[in-house]
Amino acid sequence: MIAEDQKLDFKGRPEEKSFLYEIVSNKRNGVDVDKFDYLSRDSLYLGIKNTFDFHRFLQFARVCEVDGRKTICTRDIEEDNMYDLFYIRHRLHKRAYQHRVNKVIEHMIAEAFLKADGHIQIEGSGGRMFTLSTANEDMEAYTKLTDNVFEEILKSSHPELQEAREILQNIISRKIHKFVGERKVPIEDWKSQITGWKEKLAQPLPDEEENNLKPEDFEILVINMDYGMKDKNPVEHMHFYSKKEPDVAKLMSPENVRTNY
């Protein structure tokens, strides 16, 4: 039987071909060619060693039936290789994707787009007009929502886009928001503490009598670091087959862990 939370809404393919949906975007465990692509490319250009060998994964990939549904599996000897996949993902998130400078610039771009929203009109299907925040409601309008929006705001002379333009100009000239510090907190606690953190940050330093800072002058960005499945181990959600039983795939539970002699 297929668990209720694993049932997928298949469109265009019958359920016996459900494994095809795991190739590009694997909702079961996150092992897919999209990840192979961007991890290989980004680690190369960032100079970070990538120990995951996707060629080996493809060599040993096999479709097996698990709980009444066909899924993509790999050999049990590939367990370490799969751990390497999620390790390099975590490392790239820590070193690049979630790097503090990257997150600050990402926040500033979002801030500029929010200020520009409503002042930029995008034509969609049937001549309907959409804003930046509503363009996703129409496929034709959405395809026009490219990086060109950044340049359009930056080069615009319209007074209503002045605030957004100034933010983007600050990004170009590297006048970005200053990083104050970071701390680790339990996931369940951060929402209730944000207001208090901003008030503390706005207080004068020990050698200051006063300052002009206000709590609203600070922005707290929350970054969640995991291995792709929040608090779960993605490798434990993969199915492996053995050389002796190539058509029988199992989760890598403690009783199934291979032993080297």
Long-range contacts (C-beta under 8 A, 24 or more apart in sequence): 1-67, 1-68, 2-67, 2-68, 2-69, 3-67, 6-67, 6-69, 15-69, 16-70, 17-70, 18-69, 18-70, 18-71, 19-63, 19-70, 19-71, 19-72, 22-71, 22-72, 23-72, 26-72, 28-71, 28-237, 29-229, 29-234, 29-235, 29-237, 29-238, 30-86, 30-228, 30-229, 30-234, 31-57, 31-72, 31-82, 31-85, 31-234, 31-238, 35-85, 35-89, 39-85, 39-88, 39-89, 39-92, 42-92, 42-96, 43-88, 43-92, 46-92, 46-95, 46-96, 48-88, 48-91, 48-92, 48-95, 50-88, 51-84, 51-87, 51-88, 52-81, 52-84, 52-85, 52-87, 52-88, 53-81, 53-84, 56-81, 57-81, 57-82, 57-85, 62-241, 62-246, 62-249, 64-239, 64-241, 64-247, 64-248, 64-249, 65-247, 65-249, 66-239, 66-249, 71-239, 71-249, 73-238, 73-239, 73-240, 73-241, 73-249, 74-238, 74-240, 74-241, 75-240, 75-241, 75-242, 75-243, 76-240, 76-241, 76-242, 76-252, 76-256, 76-258, 77-258, 78-240, 79-235, 79-240, 79-252, 79-257, 79-258, 82-235, 82-238, 83-235, 86-227, 86-228, 86-234, 86-235, 87-227, 89-227, 89-228, 90-225, 90-226, 90-227, 93-225, 94-225, 98-223, 98-225, 100-179, 100-182, 101-176, 101-179, 103-221, 103-223, 104-176, 104-177, 104-179, 104-221, 105-171, 105-176, 107-177, 107-219, 107-221, 108-167, 108-168, 108-170, 108-171, 108-176, 108-177, 109-150, 109-167, 109-168, 109-171, 111-167, 112-153, 112-163, 112-164, 112-165, 112-167, 112-168, 113-149, 113-153, 113-164, 115-161, 115-163, 115-164, 115-167, 116-149, 116-153, 116-161, 116-164, 119-158, 119-160, 119-161, 119-164, 120-149, 120-152, 120-153, 120-161, 177-219, 180-218, 187-224, 190-222, 194-220
